[in-house]
Structures are given as structure tokens and as C-alpha cells.
Amino acid sequence: MKDNDYKPKQLLTKREKEVFELLVQDKTTKDIAQELFISQKTVRNHISNVMHTFYLITHF
């Protein structure tokens, strides 16, 4: 399997995928936190991790 065969969502945790799916639905950090029963800080951390993962995939 070539490196470019990897899909970004395969590299995310279950929770990061959940946050990402809600984020692309234009949900706010507050909305996501309430829906997933986690803090807004945790949501921001997950978003940061997702962005970092996507950056690594597109730049390497």
C-alpha cells in the first residue's frame, strides 16, 4: 500500500471523528461539547488534533 492510499479519517480516534463530523455540520464548539457530553476545551483539543493530522497528511 502506498503512503498516499491512507485516508485521513482512518488516522483519527473515534472521538476525533465524531467531533470532525459535527464540525463539518457547522456546529459550534459549545454545541459539540453539549452533544458529546465533553468540555469545550476537550472539543478544542480534538479539533487541534484533527487539524494537525490533516496537515501532516497534506504536507508529507
PDB file of N, CA, C and O in Angstrom:
ATOM      1  N   MET A   1       0.848  -1.179   0.000  1.00  0.00           N
ATOM      2  CA  MET A   1       0.000   0.000   0.000  1.00  0.00           C
ATOM      3  C   MET A   1       0.892   1.240   0.000  1.00  0.00           C
ATOM      4  O   MET A   1       1.822   1.347   0.799  1.00  0.00           O
ATOM      5  N   LYS A   2       0.603   2.159  -0.888  1.00  0.00           N
ATOM      6  CA  LYS A   2       1.369   3.394  -0.970  1.00  0.00           C
ATOM      7  C   LYS A   2       0.958   4.356   0.142  1.00  0.00           C
ATOM      8  O   LYS A   2      -0.150   4.275   0.673  1.00  0.00           O
ATOM      9  N   ASP A   3       1.867   5.267   0.485  1.00  0.00           N
ATOM     10  CA  ASP A   3       1.580   6.253   1.530  1.00  0.00           C
ATOM     11  C   ASP A   3       0.338   7.075   1.221  1.00  0.00           C
ATOM     12  O   ASP A   3      -0.441   7.386   2.121  1.00  0.00           O
ATOM     13  N   ASN A   4       0.151   7.426  -0.037  1.00  0.00           N
ATOM     14  CA  ASN A   4      -0.986   8.282  -0.376  1.00  0.00           C
ATOM     15  C   ASN A   4      -2.307   7.521  -0.423  1.00  0.00           C
ATOM     16  O   ASN A   4      -3.346   8.114  -0.714  1.00  0.00           O
ATOM     17  N   ASP A   5      -2.285   6.221  -0.143  1.00  0.00           N
ATOM     18  CA  ASP A   5      -3.513   5.431  -0.067  1.00  0.00           C
ATOM     19  C   ASP A   5      -4.229   5.608   1.268  1.00  0.00           C
ATOM     20  O   ASP A   5      -5.397   5.241   1.397  1.00  0.00           O
ATOM     21  N   TYR A   6      -3.545   6.163   2.255  1.00  0.00           N
ATOM     22  CA  TYR A   6      -4.166   6.361   3.566  1.00  0.00           C
ATOM     23  C   TYR A   6      -5.196   7.467   3.493  1.00  0.00           C
ATOM     24  O   TYR A   6      -4.983   8.487   2.839  1.00  0.00           O
ATOM     25  N   LYS A   7      -6.294   7.263   4.155  1.00  0.00           N
ATOM     26  CA  LYS A   7      -7.328   8.278   4.225  1.00  0.00           C
ATOM     27  C   LYS A   7      -7.241   8.943   5.596  1.00  0.00           C
ATOM     28  O   LYS A   7      -7.072   8.250   6.599  1.00  0.00           O
ATOM     29  N   PRO A   8      -7.354  10.281   5.664  1.00  0.00           N
ATOM     30  CA  PRO A   8      -7.204  10.986   6.940  1.00  0.00           C
ATOM     31  C   PRO A   8      -8.094  10.451   8.057  1.00  0.00           C
ATOM     32  O   PRO A   8      -7.649  10.350   9.200  1.00  0.00           O
ATOM     33  N   LYS A   9      -9.340  10.108   7.747  1.00  0.00           N
ATOM     34  CA  LYS A   9     -10.246   9.668   8.810  1.00  0.00           C
ATOM     35  C   LYS A   9      -9.804   8.350   9.435  1.00  0.00           C
ATOM     36  O   LYS A   9     -10.192   8.050  10.564  1.00  0.00           O
ATOM     37  N   GLN A  10      -9.000   7.555   8.725  1.00  0.00           N
ATOM     38  CA  GLN A  10      -8.510   6.305   9.291  1.00  0.00           C
ATOM     39  C   GLN A  10      -7.473   6.569  10.382  1.00  0.00           C
ATOM     40  O   GLN A  10      -7.197   5.695  11.204  1.00  0.00           O
ATOM     41  N   LEU A  11      -6.911   7.749  10.391  1.00  0.00           N
ATOM     42  CA  LEU A  11      -5.864   8.094  11.349  1.00  0.00           C
ATOM     43  C   LEU A  11      -6.403   8.812  12.580  1.00  0.00           C
ATOM     44  O   LEU A  11      -5.641   9.168  13.479  1.00  0.00           O
ATOM     45  N   LEU A  12      -7.693   9.021  12.622  1.00  0.00           N
ATOM     46  CA  LEU A  12      -8.304   9.729  13.742  1.00  0.00           C
ATOM     47  C   LEU A  12      -8.889   8.744  14.741  1.00  0.00           C
ATOM     48  O   LEU A  12      -9.283   7.631  14.391  1.00  0.00           O
ATOM     49  N   THR A  13      -8.937   9.182  15.995  1.00  0.00           N
ATOM     50  CA  THR A  13      -9.607   8.375  17.011  1.00  0.00           C
ATOM     51  C   THR A  13     -11.115   8.445  16.779  1.00  0.00           C
ATOM     52  O   THR A  13     -11.600   9.284  16.020  1.00  0.00           O
ATOM     53  N   LYS A  14     -11.832   7.568  17.431  1.00  0.00           N
ATOM     54  CA  LYS A  14     -13.299   7.565  17.318  1.00  0.00           C
ATOM     55  C   LYS A  14     -13.869   8.928  17.716  1.00  0.00           C
ATOM     56  O   LYS A  14     -14.740   9.468  17.033  1.00  0.00           O
ATOM     57  N   ARG A  15     -13.377   9.472  18.813  1.00  0.00           N
ATOM     58  CA  ARG A  15     -13.899  10.756  19.301  1.00  0.00           C
ATOM     59  C   ARG A  15     -13.522  11.891  18.358  1.00  0.00           C
ATOM     60  O   ARG A  15     -14.331  12.790  18.128  1.00  0.00           O
ATOM     61  N   GLU A  16     -12.313  11.870  17.810  1.00  0.00           N
ATOM     62  CA  GLU A  16     -11.917  12.899  16.848  1.00  0.00           C
ATOM     63  C   GLU A  16     -12.816  12.850  15.616  1.00  0.00           C
ATOM     64  O   GLU A  16     -13.189  13.891  15.075  1.00  0.00           O
ATOM     65  N   LYS A  17     -13.163  11.650  15.175  1.00  0.00           N
ATOM     66  CA  LYS A  17     -14.080  11.506  14.036  1.00  0.00           C
ATOM     67  C   LYS A  17     -15.444  12.102  14.369  1.00  0.00           C
ATOM     68  O   LYS A  17     -16.045  12.792  13.545  1.00  0.00           O
ATOM     69  N   GLU A  18     -15.927  11.833  15.582  1.00  0.00           N
ATOM     70  CA  GLU A  18     -17.229  12.365  15.999  1.00  0.00           C
ATOM     71  C   GLU A  18     -17.207  13.890  16.009  1.00  0.00           C
ATOM     72  O   GLU A  18     -18.132  14.534  15.512  1.00  0.00           O
ATOM     73  N   VAL A  19     -16.152  14.461  16.575  1.00  0.00           N
ATOM     74  CA  VAL A  19     -16.020  15.918  16.628  1.00  0.00           C
ATOM     75  C   VAL A  19     -15.937  16.483  15.212  1.00  0.00           C
ATOM     76  O   VAL A  19     -16.591  17.478  14.898  1.00  0.00           O
ATOM     77  N   PHE A  20     -15.140  15.854  14.367  1.00  0.00           N
ATOM     78  CA  PHE A  20     -14.981  16.315  12.988  1.00  0.00           C
ATOM     79  C   PHE A  20     -16.314  16.303  12.240  1.00  0.00           C
ATOM     80  O   PHE A  20     -16.652  17.266  11.551  1.00  0.00           O
ATOM     81  N   GLU A  21     -17.066  15.213  12.378  1.00  0.00           N
ATOM     82  CA  GLU A  21     -18.358  15.107  11.695  1.00  0.00           C
ATOM     83  C   GLU A  21     -19.307  16.229  12.129  1.00  0.00           C
ATOM     84  O   GLU A  21     -20.036  16.777  11.302  1.00  0.00           O
ATOM     85  N   LEU A  22     -19.301  16.566  13.403  1.00  0.00           N
ATOM     86  CA  LEU A  22     -20.159  17.653  13.891  1.00  0.00           C
ATOM     87  C   LEU A  22     -19.634  19.013  13.441  1.00  0.00           C
ATOM     88  O   LEU A  22     -20.411  19.916  13.134  1.00  0.00           O
ATOM     89  N   LEU A  23     -18.330  19.149  13.403  1.00  0.00           N
ATOM     90  CA  LEU A  23     -17.710  20.404  12.986  1.00  0.00           C
ATOM     91  C   LEU A  23     -18.064  20.733  11.533  1.00  0.00           C
ATOM     92  O   LEU A  23     -18.365  21.883  11.213  1.00  0.00           O
ATOM     93  N   VAL A  24     -18.029  19.739  10.666  1.00  0.00           N
ATOM     94  CA  VAL A  24     -18.349  19.995   9.258  1.00  0.00           C
ATOM     95  C   VAL A  24     -19.842  20.244   9.044  1.00  0.00           C
ATOM     96  O   VAL A  24     -20.258  20.658   7.962  1.00  0.00           O
ATOM     97  N   GLN A  25     -20.638  19.991  10.072  1.00  0.00           N
ATOM     98  CA  GLN A  25     -22.065  20.326  10.030  1.00  0.00           C
ATOM     99  C   GLN A  25     -22.304  21.738  10.577  1.00  0.00           C
ATOM    100  O   GLN A  25     -23.440  22.122  10.856  1.00  0.00           O
ATOM    101  N   ASP A  26     -21.220  22.500  10.725  1.00  0.00           N
ATOM    102  CA  ASP A  26     -21.262  23.881  11.225  1.00  0.00           C
ATOM    103  C   ASP A  26     -21.717  23.991  12.673  1.00  0.00           C
ATOM    104  O   ASP A  26     -22.264  25.017  13.077  1.00  0.00           O
ATOM    105  N   LYS A  27     -21.497  22.952  13.448  1.00  0.00           N
ATOM    106  CA  LYS A  27     -21.803  23.009  14.881  1.00  0.00           C
ATOM    107  C   LYS A  27     -20.713  23.829  15.569  1.00  0.00           C
ATOM    108  O   LYS A  27     -19.550  23.790  15.168  1.00  0.00           O
ATOM    109  N   THR A  28     -21.093  24.560  16.593  1.00  0.00           N
ATOM    110  CA  THR A  28     -20.123  25.325  17.370  1.00  0.00           C
ATOM    111  C   THR A  28     -19.422  24.411  18.371  1.00  0.00           C
ATOM    112  O   THR A  28     -19.863  23.291  18.628  1.00  0.00           O
ATOM    113  N   THR A  29     -18.335  24.906  18.921  1.00  0.00           N
ATOM    114  CA  THR A  29     -17.624  24.160  19.958  1.00  0.00           C
ATOM    115  C   THR A  29     -18.560  23.852  21.118  1.00  0.00           C
ATOM    116  O   THR A  29     -18.548  22.749  21.666  1.00  0.00           O
ATOM    117  N   LYS A  30     -19.363  24.829  21.482  1.00  0.00           N
ATOM    118  CA  LYS A  30     -20.316  24.640  22.578  1.00  0.00           C
ATOM    119  C   LYS A  30     -21.338  23.555  22.229  1.00  0.00           C
ATOM    120  O   LYS A  30     -21.635  22.692  23.055  1.00  0.00           O
ATOM    121  N   ASP A  31     -21.875  23.599  21.007  1.00  0.00           N
ATOM    122  CA  ASP A  31     -22.847  22.588  20.565  1.00  0.00           C
ATOM    123  C   ASP A  31     -22.241  21.183  20.598  1.00  0.00           C
ATOM    124  O   ASP A  31     -22.866  20.235  21.072  1.00  0.00           O
ATOM    125  N   ILE A  32     -21.026  21.070  20.090  1.00  0.00           N
ATOM    126  CA  ILE A  32     -20.346  19.767  20.048  1.00  0.00           C
ATOM    127  C   ILE A  32     -20.127  19.250  21.462  1.00  0.00           C
ATOM    128  O   ILE A  32     -20.373  18.078  21.749  1.00  0.00           O
ATOM    129  N   ALA A  33     -19.664  20.127  22.340  1.00  0.00           N
ATOM    130  CA  ALA A  33     -19.418  19.733  23.732  1.00  0.00           C
ATOM    131  C   ALA A  33     -20.697  19.217  24.387  1.00  0.00           C
ATOM    132  O   ALA A  33     -20.683  18.193  25.071  1.00  0.00           O
ATOM    133  N   GLN A  34     -21.786  19.921  24.178  1.00  0.00           N
ATOM    134  CA  GLN A  34     -23.056  19.506  24.775  1.00  0.00           C
ATOM    135  C   GLN A  34     -23.540  18.183  24.192  1.00  0.00           C
ATOM    136  O   GLN A  34     -24.036  17.324  24.921  1.00  0.00           O
ATOM    137  N   GLU A  35     -23.399  18.020  22.897  1.00  0.00           N
ATOM    138  CA  GLU A  35     -23.883  16.798  22.247  1.00  0.00           C
ATOM    139  C   GLU A  35     -23.074  15.565  22.656  1.00  0.00           C
ATOM    140  O   GLU A  35     -23.623  14.472  22.795  1.00  0.00           O
ATOM    141  N   LEU A  36     -21.760  15.752  22.848  1.00  0.00           N
ATOM    142  CA  LEU A  36     -20.892  14.618  23.178  1.00  0.00           C
ATOM    143  C   LEU A  36     -20.616  14.496  24.680  1.00  0.00           C
ATOM    144  O   LEU A  36     -19.898  13.594  25.111  1.00  0.00           O
ATOM    145  N   PHE A  37     -21.184  15.399  25.464  1.00  0.00           N
ATOM    146  CA  PHE A  37     -21.005  15.385  26.925  1.00  0.00           C
ATOM    147  C   PHE A  37     -19.532  15.482  27.324  1.00  0.00           C
ATOM    148  O   PHE A  37     -19.046  14.738  28.176  1.00  0.00           O
ATOM    149  N   ILE A  38     -18.833  16.432  26.675  1.00  0.00           N
ATOM    150  CA  ILE A  38     -17.435  16.706  26.999  1.00  0.00           C
ATOM    151  C   ILE A  38     -17.279  18.219  27.127  1.00  0.00           C
ATOM    152  O   ILE A  38     -18.175  18.972  26.746  1.00  0.00           O
ATOM    153  N   SER A  39     -16.150  18.661  27.659  1.00  0.00           N
ATOM    154  CA  SER A  39     -15.935  20.097  27.833  1.00  0.00           C
ATOM    155  C   SER A  39     -15.570  20.754  26.500  1.00  0.00           C
ATOM    156  O   SER A  39     -15.131  20.091  25.561  1.00  0.00           O
ATOM    157  N   GLN A  40     -15.762  22.061  26.446  1.00  0.00           N
ATOM    158  CA  GLN A  40     -15.384  22.810  25.249  1.00  0.00           C
ATOM    159  C   GLN A  40     -13.876  22.748  25.023  1.00  0.00           C
ATOM    160  O   GLN A  40     -13.417  22.723  23.881  1.00  0.00           O
ATOM    161  N   LYS A  41     -13.114  22.723  26.100  1.00  0.00           N
ATOM    162  CA  LYS A  41     -11.656  22.601  25.975  1.00  0.00           C
ATOM    163  C   LYS A  41     -11.287  21.274  25.321  1.00  0.00           C
ATOM    164  O   LYS A  41     -10.386  21.225  24.484  1.00  0.00           O
ATOM    165  N   THR A  42     -11.969  20.214  25.692  1.00  0.00           N
ATOM    166  CA  THR A  42     -11.713  18.906  25.090  1.00  0.00           C
ATOM    167  C   THR A  42     -12.070  18.928  23.606  1.00  0.00           C
ATOM    168  O   THR A  42     -11.357  18.354  22.783  1.00  0.00           O
ATOM    169  N   VAL A  43     -13.159  19.584  23.272  1.00  0.00           N
ATOM    170  CA  VAL A  43     -13.536  19.723  21.856  1.00  0.00           C
ATOM    171  C   VAL A  43     -12.432  20.448  21.101  1.00  0.00           C
ATOM    172  O   VAL A  43     -12.029  20.015  20.022  1.00  0.00           O
ATOM    173  N   ARG A  44     -11.940  21.551  21.665  1.00  0.00           N
ATOM    174  CA  ARG A  44     -10.868  22.305  21.007  1.00  0.00           C
ATOM    175  C   ARG A  44      -9.612  21.455  20.847  1.00  0.00           C
ATOM    176  O   ARG A  44      -8.924  21.550  19.830  1.00  0.00           O
ATOM    177  N   ASN A  45      -9.311  20.628  21.839  1.00  0.00           N
ATOM    178  CA  ASN A  45      -8.151  19.736  21.735  1.00  0.00           C
ATOM    179  C   ASN A  45      -8.337  18.735  20.596  1.00  0.00           C
ATOM    180  O   ASN A  45      -7.407  18.479  19.832  1.00  0.00           O
ATOM    181  N   HIS A  46      -9.530  18.176  20.486  1.00  0.00           N
ATOM    182  CA  HIS A  46      -9.806  17.228  19.402  1.00  0.00           C
ATOM    183  C   HIS A  46      -9.698  17.915  18.041  1.00  0.00           C
ATOM    184  O   HIS A  46      -9.140  17.349  17.101  1.00  0.00           O
ATOM    185  N   ILE A  47     -10.222  19.120  17.937  1.00  0.00           N
ATOM    186  CA  ILE A  47     -10.136  19.868  16.682  1.00  0.00           C
ATOM    187  C   ILE A  47      -8.675  20.122  16.328  1.00  0.00           C
ATOM    188  O   ILE A  47      -8.278  19.975  15.173  1.00  0.00           O
ATOM    189  N   SER A  48      -7.888  20.498  17.308  1.00  0.00           N
ATOM    190  CA  SER A  48      -6.465  20.726  17.091  1.00  0.00           C
ATOM    191  C   SER A  48      -5.773  19.456  16.597  1.00  0.00           C
ATOM    192  O   SER A  48      -4.955  19.507  15.678  1.00  0.00           O
ATOM    193  N   ASN A  49      -6.098  18.329  17.203  1.00  0.00           N
ATOM    194  CA  ASN A  49      -5.507  17.052  16.789  1.00  0.00           C
ATOM    195  C   ASN A  49      -5.900  16.697  15.358  1.00  0.00           C
ATOM    196  O   ASN A  49      -5.073  16.219  14.581  1.00  0.00           O
ATOM    197  N   VAL A  50      -7.155  16.930  15.017  1.00  0.00           N
ATOM    198  CA  VAL A  50      -7.630  16.652  13.654  1.00  0.00           C
ATOM    199  C   VAL A  50      -6.888  17.528  12.653  1.00  0.00           C
ATOM    200  O   VAL A  50      -6.421  17.041  11.623  1.00  0.00           O
ATOM    201  N   MET A  51      -6.779  18.818  12.954  1.00  0.00           N
ATOM    202  CA  MET A  51      -6.086  19.740  12.054  1.00  0.00           C
ATOM    203  C   MET A  51      -4.623  19.340  11.896  1.00  0.00           C
ATOM    204  O   MET A  51      -4.076  19.398  10.795  1.00  0.00           O
ATOM    205  N   HIS A  52      -3.995  18.940  12.984  1.00  0.00           N
ATOM    206  CA  HIS A  52      -2.598  18.508  12.935  1.00  0.00           C
ATOM    207  C   HIS A  52      -2.461  17.267  12.052  1.00  0.00           C
ATOM    208  O   HIS A  52      -1.545  17.188  11.233  1.00  0.00           O
ATOM    209  N   THR A  53      -3.347  16.317  12.211  1.00  0.00           N
ATOM    210  CA  THR A  53      -3.314  15.094  11.406  1.00  0.00           C
ATOM    211  C   THR A  53      -3.497  15.423   9.931  1.00  0.00           C
ATOM    212  O   THR A  53      -2.757  14.910   9.091  1.00  0.00           O
ATOM    213  N   PHE A  54      -4.460  16.263   9.604  1.00  0.00           N
ATOM    214  CA  PHE A  54      -4.695  16.634   8.208  1.00  0.00           C
ATOM    215  C   PHE A  54      -3.496  17.388   7.638  1.00  0.00           C
ATOM    216  O   PHE A  54      -3.143  17.200   6.474  1.00  0.00           O
ATOM    217  N   TYR A  55      -2.873  18.232   8.443  1.00  0.00           N
ATOM    218  CA  TYR A  55      -1.685  18.965   7.996  1.00  0.00           C
ATOM    219  C   TYR A  55      -0.566  17.994   7.648  1.00  0.00           C
ATOM    220  O   TYR A  55       0.060  18.118   6.596  1.00  0.00           O
ATOM    221  N   LEU A  56      -0.313  17.035   8.521  1.00  0.00           N
ATOM    222  CA  LEU A  56       0.761  16.070   8.278  1.00  0.00           C
ATOM    223  C   LEU A  56       0.516  15.280   7.005  1.00  0.00           C
ATOM    224  O   LEU A  56       1.450  15.012   6.249  1.00  0.00           O
ATOM    225  N   ILE A  57      -0.721  14.910   6.766  1.00  0.00           N
ATOM    226  CA  ILE A  57      -1.052  14.122   5.573  1.00  0.00           C
ATOM    227  C   ILE A  57      -0.832  14.935   4.303  1.00  0.00           C
ATOM    228  O   ILE A  57      -0.334  14.410   3.307  1.00  0.00           O
ATOM    229  N   THR A  58      -1.196  16.197   4.332  1.00  0.00           N
ATOM    230  CA  THR A  58      -1.105  17.010   3.117  1.00  0.00           C
ATOM    231  C   THR A  58       0.280  17.588   2.866  1.00  0.00           C
ATOM    232  O   THR A  58       0.570  18.046   1.760  1.00  0.00           O
ATOM    233  N   HIS A  59       1.135  17.572   3.877  1.00  0.00           N
ATOM    234  CA  HIS A  59       2.454  18.185   3.715  1.00  0.00           C
ATOM    235  C   HIS A  59       3.611  17.198   3.707  1.00  0.00           C
ATOM    236  O   HIS A  59       4.765  17.606   3.576  1.00  0.00           O
ATOM    237  N   PHE A  60       3.329  15.926   3.843  1.00  0.00           N
ATOM    238  CA  PHE A  60       4.423  14.945   3.830  1.00  0.00           C
ATOM    239  C   PHE A  60       4.115  13.810   2.906  1.00  0.00           C
ATOM    240  O   PHE A  60       4.921  12.890   2.766  1.00  0.00           O
TER     241      PHE A  60
END
